[in-house]
């Protein structure tokens, strides 16, 4: 029932931009935390950014703050991650995930995961 499908990854040069999409189906975004995570080869999975309908709304890891922007299109039930000023160290498989609830999104264990999309930043 709950399904998340990422898209928008690809190869981009350092300093470039990509927009990732996470299309949600089987549930509404209204009462869920949505997180973007990434995992590079040989490294632990990292929480990148989170969004919900709570008053605080969004959270960004220090490594991407000021460069990435998370947003939602409620009509399309889709979450986006706009990635600007990309660096080689941003190279990873990016996953979106959902968990029921709207608080403490950055500290949750997420129940539902997408398949991932590859982002490669290289010249």
SULJORA-V53798 format. One record per residue. RES is the residue in one letter. D_CENTER is the distance of its C-alpha to the mean C-alpha in Angstrom with 2 decimals. Layout:
res: (RES:RES)
d_center: (D_CENTER:D_CENTER)
This chain:
res: (X:X:X:X:X:X:X:X:X:X:X:X:X:X:X:X:X:X:X:X:X:X:X:X:X:X:X:X:X:X:X:X:X:X:X:X:X:X:X:X:X:X:X:X:X:X:X:X:X:X:X:X:X:X:X:X:X:X:X:X:X:X:X:X:X:X:X:X:X:X:X:X:X:X:X:X:X:X:X:X:X:X:X:X:X:X:X:X:X:X:X:X:X:X:X:X:X:X:X:X:X:X:X:X:X:X:X:X:X:X:X:X:X:X:X:X:X:X:X:X:X:X:X)
d_center: (20.28:16.66:14.66:11.13:11.24:8.83:10.70:11.30:11.42:14.81:17.22:17.44:19.93:19.44:19.09:17.55:14.54:12.04:9.99:7.41:8.06:7.52:11.14:12.31:15.97:18.48:17.37:16.74:13.82:16.64:16.96:13.69:11.06:7.52:5.18:2.33:5.61:7.93:11.63:14.40:17.90:19.95:17.38:15.86:12.32:10.54:8.24:6.50:5.80:6.98:8.97:12.17:15.66:17.20:19.21:17.08:14.00:11.29:10.81:10.02:11.18:14.46:13.67:11.40:13.11:14.97:13.22:9.65:9.40:7.19:9.49:10.88:13.80:15.67:18.35:16.17:14.10:10.97:7.68:6.95:5.55:9.08:9.93:13.63:16.29:14.70:16.55:17.67:16.05:12.54:13.65:11.87:10.54:6.77:6.17:4.85:7.62:10.12:13.14:16.14:16.88:15.77:16.79:15.80:12.17:11.57:14.59:14.36:14.80:12.64:14.83:12.96:10.78:10.18:12.11:9.81:10.28:12.20:11.88:15.30:16.61:20.38:23.60)
